[in-house]
Amino acid sequence: MTEDPQGFARFFTRNLLRGLLFFALFLLAFVFLRDWILSHYEQWLQPIADEPFWLYVVFFLNELIFGFIPPEVFMVIFIPQGTEYFIRQIILMTILSYCGGFLAYAGGKFLSRFPAFDLLGRFPRLAKWQPYYNKYGGLLVFASAITPLPFALVSLLCGWLKYPLGRYILFGSLRFIRFVLYGYLFWLANSF
Protein backbone atom coordinates (compact mmCIF):
# COMPACT_ATOMS: atom_id res chain seq x y z
CA MET A 1 0.00 0.00 0.00
CA THR A 2 1.37 3.40 -0.90
CA GLU A 3 1.27 6.04 1.78
CA ASP A 4 -0.53 9.33 1.30
CA PRO A 5 0.87 11.67 3.95
CA GLN A 6 -0.60 14.76 2.23
CA GLY A 7 -4.09 13.19 2.34
CA PHE A 8 -3.73 12.42 6.00
CA ALA A 9 -2.34 15.89 6.73
CA ARG A 10 -5.35 17.45 4.98
CA PHE A 11 -7.71 15.19 6.93
CA PHE A 12 -5.98 16.01 10.21
CA THR A 13 -5.79 19.76 9.57
CA ARG A 14 -9.40 19.98 8.41
CA ASN A 15 -10.70 18.17 11.49
CA LEU A 16 -8.43 20.09 13.86
CA LEU A 17 -9.68 23.38 12.42
CA ARG A 18 -13.29 22.18 12.68
CA GLY A 19 -12.75 21.34 16.34
CA LEU A 20 -11.18 24.70 17.09
CA LEU A 21 -13.95 26.48 15.17
CA PHE A 22 -16.55 24.60 17.21
CA PHE A 23 -14.88 25.72 20.43
CA ALA A 24 -14.62 29.33 19.21
CA LEU A 25 -18.34 29.31 18.35
CA PHE A 26 -19.20 27.77 21.72
CA LEU A 27 -17.12 30.39 23.52
CA LEU A 28 -18.69 33.17 21.46
CA ALA A 29 -22.17 31.84 22.23
CA PHE A 30 -21.27 31.83 25.92
CA VAL A 31 -20.15 35.46 25.74
CA PHE A 32 -23.39 36.51 24.06
CA LEU A 33 -25.63 34.37 26.28
CA ARG A 34 -23.72 34.90 29.52
CA ASP A 35 -26.20 37.41 30.96
CA TRP A 36 -29.13 35.14 30.14
CA ILE A 37 -27.33 32.10 31.63
CA LEU A 38 -26.46 34.00 34.78
CA SER A 39 -30.00 35.37 35.16
CA HIS A 40 -31.37 31.81 35.11
CA TYR A 41 -28.43 30.29 36.96
CA GLU A 42 -30.04 30.01 40.38
CA GLN A 43 -33.11 28.33 38.94
CA TRP A 44 -31.41 25.80 36.65
CA LEU A 45 -27.72 25.42 37.34
CA GLN A 46 -27.25 26.32 40.99
CA PRO A 47 -28.77 23.05 42.27
CA ILE A 48 -26.39 21.10 40.02
CA ALA A 49 -23.36 23.14 41.08
CA ASP A 50 -24.26 22.77 44.76
CA GLU A 51 -24.52 18.96 44.54
CA PRO A 52 -22.20 18.04 41.66
CA PHE A 53 -21.95 14.27 42.31
CA TRP A 54 -24.37 13.28 39.54
CA LEU A 55 -22.84 15.83 37.23
CA TYR A 56 -19.48 14.15 37.75
CA VAL A 57 -21.02 10.73 37.13
CA VAL A 58 -22.52 11.92 33.83
CA PHE A 59 -19.29 13.69 32.91
CA PHE A 60 -17.14 10.63 33.68
CA LEU A 61 -19.44 8.28 31.75
CA ASN A 62 -19.36 10.72 28.84
CA GLU A 63 -15.56 10.77 28.93
CA LEU A 64 -15.44 6.98 29.28
CA ILE A 65 -17.96 5.87 26.68
CA PHE A 66 -18.44 8.30 23.81
CA GLY A 67 -17.34 11.80 24.67
CA PHE A 68 -19.94 13.48 22.50
CA ILE A 69 -20.82 16.14 25.10
CA PRO A 70 -17.95 18.64 25.08
CA PRO A 71 -16.43 19.26 28.53
CA GLU A 72 -17.01 22.97 28.05
CA VAL A 73 -20.72 22.38 28.65
CA PHE A 74 -19.85 21.13 32.13
CA MET A 75 -17.32 23.94 32.74
CA VAL A 76 -19.96 26.64 32.27
CA ILE A 77 -21.89 25.36 35.29
CA PHE A 78 -19.08 26.22 37.70
CA ILE A 79 -18.07 29.68 36.43
CA PRO A 80 -20.34 31.75 38.71
CA GLN A 81 -19.14 29.90 41.83
CA GLY A 82 -15.94 31.94 42.17
CA THR A 83 -12.35 31.55 41.03
CA GLU A 84 -11.07 29.08 43.61
CA TYR A 85 -14.10 26.79 43.28
CA PHE A 86 -13.93 26.97 39.47
CA ILE A 87 -10.23 26.04 39.45
CA ARG A 88 -10.86 23.04 41.75
CA GLN A 89 -13.67 21.85 39.49
CA ILE A 90 -11.51 22.19 36.36
CA ILE A 91 -8.74 20.16 38.02
CA LEU A 92 -11.20 17.46 39.06
CA MET A 93 -12.81 17.37 35.61
CA THR A 94 -9.38 17.12 33.98
CA ILE A 95 -8.45 14.13 36.12
CA LEU A 96 -11.83 12.46 35.48
CA SER A 97 -11.50 13.07 31.74
CA TYR A 98 -8.00 11.64 31.53
CA CYS A 99 -8.94 8.62 33.65
CA GLY A 100 -12.06 8.07 31.52
CA GLY A 101 -9.96 8.16 28.36
CA PHE A 102 -7.41 5.76 29.86
CA LEU A 103 -10.17 3.34 30.87
CA ALA A 104 -11.64 3.63 27.36
CA TYR A 105 -8.19 2.71 25.98
CA ALA A 106 -8.06 -0.28 28.34
CA GLY A 107 -11.60 -1.24 27.28
CA GLY A 108 -10.58 -1.14 23.62
CA LYS A 109 -7.55 -3.29 24.39
CA PHE A 110 -9.81 -5.74 26.22
CA LEU A 111 -12.33 -5.87 23.36
CA SER A 112 -9.56 -6.52 20.84
CA ARG A 113 -9.02 -9.91 22.48
CA PHE A 114 -12.42 -11.14 21.33
CA PRO A 115 -12.46 -12.77 17.88
CA ALA A 116 -15.53 -10.80 16.74
CA PHE A 117 -13.79 -7.47 17.33
CA ASP A 118 -10.56 -8.75 15.84
CA LEU A 119 -12.47 -9.66 12.68
CA LEU A 120 -13.90 -6.14 12.46
CA GLY A 121 -10.37 -4.79 12.15
CA ARG A 122 -9.76 -7.01 9.17
CA PHE A 123 -12.50 -5.55 7.00
CA PRO A 124 -10.82 -4.15 3.88
CA ARG A 125 -12.08 -0.60 4.47
CA LEU A 126 -10.74 -0.55 8.01
CA ALA A 127 -7.60 -2.55 7.29
CA LYS A 128 -6.43 -0.08 4.63
CA TRP A 129 -6.29 2.67 7.30
CA GLN A 130 -4.33 0.61 9.85
CA PRO A 131 -0.86 1.65 8.55
CA TYR A 132 -1.89 5.31 8.72
CA TYR A 133 -3.22 4.82 12.21
CA ASN A 134 -0.01 3.13 13.31
CA LYS A 135 2.05 6.00 11.89
CA TYR A 136 -0.18 9.00 12.61
CA GLY A 137 -2.36 7.80 15.48
CA GLY A 138 -0.58 10.15 17.87
CA LEU A 139 -1.88 13.10 15.88
CA LEU A 140 -5.40 11.77 16.24
CA VAL A 141 -4.95 11.39 20.00
CA PHE A 142 -3.44 14.89 20.09
CA ALA A 143 -6.37 16.35 18.14
CA SER A 144 -8.97 14.61 20.31
CA ALA A 145 -7.16 15.68 23.48
CA ILE A 146 -7.22 19.38 22.65
CA THR A 147 -10.31 19.81 20.45
CA PRO A 148 -13.95 18.75 20.71
CA LEU A 149 -13.23 15.52 18.80
CA PRO A 150 -14.50 12.68 21.03
CA PHE A 151 -11.52 11.75 23.21
CA ALA A 152 -13.25 8.65 24.60
CA LEU A 153 -13.96 7.25 21.15
CA VAL A 154 -10.41 7.87 19.96
CA SER A 155 -9.09 6.29 23.17
CA LEU A 156 -11.25 3.22 22.65
CA LEU A 157 -10.03 2.99 19.07
CA CYS A 158 -6.41 3.29 20.24
CA GLY A 159 -6.81 0.37 22.59
CA TRP A 160 -8.67 -1.72 20.02
CA LEU A 161 -6.06 -1.11 17.31
CA LYS A 162 -3.23 -1.73 19.80
CA TYR A 163 -1.74 1.73 19.57
CA PRO A 164 1.35 1.80 21.86
CA LEU A 165 0.37 2.66 25.43
CA GLY A 166 3.35 4.95 26.05
CA ARG A 167 2.56 7.11 23.04
CA TYR A 168 -1.13 7.15 23.96
CA ILE A 169 -0.30 8.35 27.49
CA LEU A 170 2.06 11.02 26.11
CA PHE A 171 -0.38 12.45 23.56
CA GLY A 172 -3.40 11.94 25.82
CA SER A 173 -1.75 14.00 28.57
CA LEU A 174 -2.35 17.04 26.38
CA ARG A 175 -5.89 16.76 27.71
CA PHE A 176 -4.60 18.60 30.78
CA ILE A 177 -3.53 21.55 28.63
CA ARG A 178 -6.94 21.66 26.97
CA PHE A 179 -8.80 21.88 30.26
CA VAL A 180 -6.49 24.54 31.69
CA LEU A 181 -6.57 26.61 28.49
CA TYR A 182 -10.30 26.26 27.85
CA GLY A 183 -11.12 26.89 31.51
CA TYR A 184 -8.97 30.01 31.44
CA LEU A 185 -10.64 31.23 28.22
CA PHE A 186 -14.08 30.70 29.74
CA TRP A 187 -13.02 32.55 32.85
CA LEU A 188 -11.76 35.45 30.70
CA ALA A 189 -14.94 35.42 28.60
CA ASN A 190 -16.95 35.67 31.80
CA SER A 191 -14.97 38.78 32.77
CA PHE A 192 -16.06 40.82 29.73
C-alpha positions in Angstrom: 0.0 0.0 0.0 1.4 3.4 -0.9 1.3 6.0 1.8 -0.5 9.3 1.3 0.9 11.7 3.9 -0.6 14.8 2.2 -4.1 13.2 2.3 -3.7 12.4 6.0 -2.3 15.9 6.7 -5.4 17.4 5.0 -7.7 15.2 6.9 -6.0 16.0 10.2 -5.8 19.8 9.6 -9.4 20.0 8.4 -10.7 18.2 11.5 -8.4 20.1 13.9 -9.7 23.4 12.4 -13.3 22.2 12.7 -12.8 21.3 16.3 -11.2 24.7 17.1 -13.9 26.5 15.2 -16.6 24.6 17.2 -14.9 25.7 20.4 -14.6 29.3 19.2 -18.3 29.3 18.4 -19.2 27.8 21.7 -17.1 30.4 23.5 -18.7 33.2 21.5 -22.2 31.8 22.2 -21.3 31.8 25.9 -20.1 35.5 25.7 -23.4 36.5 24.1 -25.6 34.4 26.3 -23.7 34.9 29.5 -26.2 37.4 31.0 -29.1 35.1 30.1 -27.3 32.1 31.6 -26.5 34.0 34.8 -30.0 35.4 35.2 -31.4 31.8 35.1 -28.4 30.3 37.0 -30.0 30.0 40.4 -33.1 28.3 38.9 -31.4 25.8 36.6 -27.7 25.4 37.3 -27.3 26.3 41.0 -28.8 23.0 42.3 -26.4 21.1 40.0 -23.4 23.1 41.1 -24.3 22.8 44.8 -24.5 19.0 44.5 -22.2 18.0 41.7 -21.9 14.3 42.3 -24.4 13.3 39.5 -22.8 15.8 37.2 -19.5 14.1 37.7 -21.0 10.7 37.1 -22.5 11.9 33.8 -19.3 13.7 32.9 -17.1 10.6 33.7 -19.4 8.3 31.7 -19.4 10.7 28.8 -15.6 10.8 28.9 -15.4 7.0 29.3 -18.0 5.9 26.7 -18.4 8.3 23.8 -17.3 11.8 24.7 -19.9 13.5 22.5 -20.8 16.1 25.1 -18.0 18.6 25.1 -16.4 19.3 28.5 -17.0 23.0 28.0 -20.7 22.4 28.7 -19.8 21.1 32.1 -17.3 23.9 32.7 -20.0 26.6 32.3 -21.9 25.4 35.3 -19.1 26.2 37.7 -18.1 29.7 36.4 -20.3 31.7 38.7 -19.1 29.9 41.8 -15.9 31.9 42.2 -12.4 31.6 41.0 -11.1 29.1 43.6 -14.1 26.8 43.3 -13.9 27.0 39.5 -10.2 26.0 39.5 -10.9 23.0 41.8 -13.7 21.9 39.5 -11.5 22.2 36.4 -8.7 20.2 38.0 -11.2 17.5 39.1 -12.8 17.4 35.6 -9.4 17.1 34.0 -8.5 14.1 36.1 -11.8 12.5 35.5 -11.5 13.1 31.7 -8.0 11.6 31.5 -8.9 8.6 33.6 -12.1 8.1 31.5 -10.0 8.2 28.4 -7.4 5.8 29.9 -10.2 3.3 30.9 -11.6 3.6 27.4 -8.2 2.7 26.0 -8.1 -0.3 28.3 -11.6 -1.2 27.3 -10.6 -1.1 23.6 -7.5 -3.3 24.4 -9.8 -5.7 26.2 -12.3 -5.9 23.4 -9.6 -6.5 20.8 -9.0 -9.9 22.5 -12.4 -11.1 21.3 -12.5 -12.8 17.9 -15.5 -10.8 16.7 -13.8 -7.5 17.3 -10.6 -8.7 15.8 -12.5 -9.7 12.7 -13.9 -6.1 12.5 -10.4 -4.8 12.1 -9.8 -7.0 9.2 -12.5 -5.5 7.0 -10.8 -4.2 3.9 -12.1 -0.6 4.5 -10.7 -0.5 8.0 -7.6 -2.5 7.3 -6.4 -0.1 4.6 -6.3 2.7 7.3 -4.3 0.6 9.9 -0.9 1.6 8.6 -1.9 5.3 8.7 -3.2 4.8 12.2 0.0 3.1 13.3 2.0 6.0 11.9 -0.2 9.0 12.6 -2.4 7.8 15.5 -0.6 10.2 17.9 -1.9 13.1 15.9 -5.4 11.8 16.2 -4.9 11.4 20.0 -3.4 14.9 20.1 -6.4 16.4 18.1 -9.0 14.6 20.3 -7.2 15.7 23.5 -7.2 19.4 22.7 -10.3 19.8 20.4 -14.0 18.8 20.7 -13.2 15.5 18.8 -14.5 12.7 21.0 -11.5 11.7 23.2 -13.2 8.7 24.6 -14.0 7.3 21.1 -10.4 7.9 20.0 -9.1 6.3 23.2 -11.2 3.2 22.6 -10.0 3.0 19.1 -6.4 3.3 20.2 -6.8 0.4 22.6 -8.7 -1.7 20.0 -6.1 -1.1 17.3 -3.2 -1.7 19.8 -1.7 1.7 19.6 1.3 1.8 21.9 0.4 2.7 25.4 3.4 4.9 26.1 2.6 7.1 23.0 -1.1 7.2 24.0 -0.3 8.4 27.5 2.1 11.0 26.1 -0.4 12.5 23.6 -3.4 11.9 25.8 -1.7 14.0 28.6 -2.3 17.0 26.4 -5.9 16.8 27.7 -4.6 18.6 30.8 -3.5 21.5 28.6 -6.9 21.7 27.0 -8.8 21.9 30.3 -6.5 24.5 31.7 -6.6 26.6 28.5 -10.3 26.3 27.9 -11.1 26.9 31.5 -9.0 30.0 31.4 -10.6 31.2 28.2 -14.1 30.7 29.7 -13.0 32.6 32.8 -11.8 35.4 30.7 -14.9 35.4 28.6 -16.9 35.7 31.8 -15.0 38.8 32.8 -16.1 40.8 29.7 
